[in-house]
Amino acid sequence: MGGADPAGAAERVHRGGGVAVTESLLVDALFWLFAVGSVLTGYRVFRTDSMVRAAFYLLASFAGVGGILVLLGAEFLGMVLILMMAGEMLVMAIVMVMYMMNPAGLNPMWMVHQHRVAVAAGVGAFLVLAGLALVADFPDRPNPRPEMATEQLGIELLGDSMLVFQTAGVALLATMIGAVAIASRRGRYGEADEGSQEPPLAPESDARR
Amino acid sequence: MRPDASPLVAALAVGGVLLVGVYLVAVLDRVVGAVVAGAPVRVGGLLAGPVRAAALLLVQRYRGTERFDAPGWALAPALLLGLAAVALGLVPLGPDLVAADPATGFVVFSAAIAFVMIAVFLHGWSPNAVFPLHGAYRYAAQALSFQIPFLLAMLATALPAESLSIVEIVRAQASIWNVVRQPLGLPLYLVVGLAVSFWGPLNLPDGADLAEGTSAEDAGVARLLWQAARAAMLVAVAAMGAAGFLGGWWGPWLPGPVWVLVKSVALLVVLVAAGHLLARIRIERFVVVAWAVLIPLALLNVFIAGAVLL
């Protein structure tokens, strides 16, 4: 990014050993906080008894993952994950509550179906992924200039993969405009801001009004 | 603060600014209210008023509802206050004087604004009562509508800077402020900023028509904290507006930090005065206006900013 001056980077690299140790301790502590927090809140998603609580636990879990991404130097990806998840989890909570005829989402209910299968699938997936993380041969190559990560990501997205992302972007924009058009004023169920009314069953019938 | 300054100093500074800012918002609200109503402005009473109101809330009895969600209810004001602190911590007082200057400052600010809707929804949902829940649903509709124009208006300021860092965004306004370069930006930002901090005409989740909505069941310290957090969010929005559109520390004669303060307080006065001069609008109308007018205007603003840059 624009703030990347070589002198500052060099100064940061050559800082005293004591500061570096404190920093790495802090990073370790934060990593474990985020990691354990993510797993615990992820577990709570299935053990809690309300859809709204489940959505917020899931949000907390994702926020922890976002924090880990920031610690890894993928600052932009981490913050965007946190940014996107806030809206998505809220919409998810509201949509779930709407479907469940449970006005506040506060009525106790089970958050899982087919308990045994769900537990087995969850534990199995966790073990497989954790095993992969342990045995995989990850590159051991610390990024020398993590402050350039955002720029590199931008070049990756808008350089080689530009066509893919622009196509997806235009498709999403069209979807958004379509969704807004359907939900906007003068929709097929009447004005959006005056409450909706189902159309009558027969074209000319006014019986339901 | 230099980047090397201790995080403790930065946190204390941001907390102190927030405390003073919240008090300032309360005083400004009373002053503007008195002026608009044509009442005499009694300096002593206006300065002591917020303290008296806060003291009254501090000794007020705690009140609960039936089967409420205790952690959510307790968390909501703290979350909103923390988000205001995050947003304010990104605002630079000078080229080297900022609590935090991440390369992705704009994204961090956006994430803080996005989480405001979580805080407000949690605050309205947790009491398990009708009016707060209505307020929560209202804010969800309001937030999903203002999110895009708000972020687009802010994003346009990142284009001339060619950086997402707030310090760089201010630095790029050395010759010409964004308020001149992008005339659509500041009005859009202020309109939607009122919605973000649910203040004045856009105080829909906590509006009087809902018996104070999400804070209808609050009492005592919880109510005090929630009101303080709302005011803190307004301070953060004003300060970020000063940095993003009014050139932050740039200005003649006075030192940079003073300019930041002057501009932030000026925007704060505009935002607070809007609460006394404009009528509250209905949520349906706001949603329609946000999607059909504000988003196209914000897109136009981004396109113009991009075209000027090319």
Chai-1 contact restraints between the chains, C-beta under 6 A:
chainA,res_idxA,chainB,res_idxB,connection_type,confidence,min_distance_angstrom,max_distance_angstrom,comment,restraint_id
A,M1,B,A103,contact,1.0,0.0,6.0,A-B,restraint_1
A,M1,B,S163,contact,1.0,0.0,6.0,A-B,restraint_2
A,M1,B,S165,contact,1.0,0.0,6.0,A-B,restraint_3
A,G2,B,S163,contact,1.0,0.0,6.0,A-B,restraint_4
A,G2,B,E168,contact,1.0,0.0,6.0,A-B,restraint_5
A,G3,B,A103,contact,1.0,0.0,6.0,A-B,restraint_6
A,G3,B,S165,contact,1.0,0.0,6.0,A-B,restraint_7
A,V52,B,W125,contact,1.0,0.0,6.0,A-B,restraint_8
A,E75,B,T104,contact,1.0,0.0,6.0,A-B,restraint_9
A,F76,B,T104,contact,1.0,0.0,6.0,A-B,restraint_10
A,M79,B,T104,contact,1.0,0.0,6.0,A-B,restraint_11
A,M79,B,V107,contact,1.0,0.0,6.0,A-B,restraint_12
A,M79,B,V108,contact,1.0,0.0,6.0,A-B,restraint_13
A,M79,B,A111,contact,1.0,0.0,6.0,A-B,restraint_14
A,I82,B,A111,contact,1.0,0.0,6.0,A-B,restraint_15
A,L83,B,S110,contact,1.0,0.0,6.0,A-B,restraint_16
A,L83,B,A111,contact,1.0,0.0,6.0,A-B,restraint_17
A,L83,B,A114,contact,1.0,0.0,6.0,A-B,restraint_18
A,A86,B,A114,contact,1.0,0.0,6.0,A-B,restraint_19
A,A86,B,F115,contact,1.0,0.0,6.0,A-B,restraint_20
A,A86,B,I118,contact,1.0,0.0,6.0,A-B,restraint_21
A,G87,B,A114,contact,1.0,0.0,6.0,A-B,restraint_22
A,L90,B,M117,contact,1.0,0.0,6.0,A-B,restraint_23
A,L90,B,F121,contact,1.0,0.0,6.0,A-B,restraint_24
A,L90,B,A140,contact,1.0,0.0,6.0,A-B,restraint_25
A,I94,B,A140,contact,1.0,0.0,6.0,A-B,restraint_26
A,A104,B,N128,contact,1.0,0.0,6.0,A-B,restraint_27
A,A104,B,L133,contact,1.0,0.0,6.0,A-B,restraint_28
A,L106,B,N128,contact,1.0,0.0,6.0,A-B,restraint_29
A,E147,B,A103,contact,1.0,0.0,6.0,A-B,restraint_30
A,T150,B,A103,contact,1.0,0.0,6.0,A-B,restraint_31
A,T150,B,T104,contact,1.0,0.0,6.0,A-B,restraint_32
A,V180,B,W291,contact,1.0,0.0,6.0,A-B,restraint_33
A,D193,B,E284,contact,1.0,0.0,6.0,A-B,restraint_34
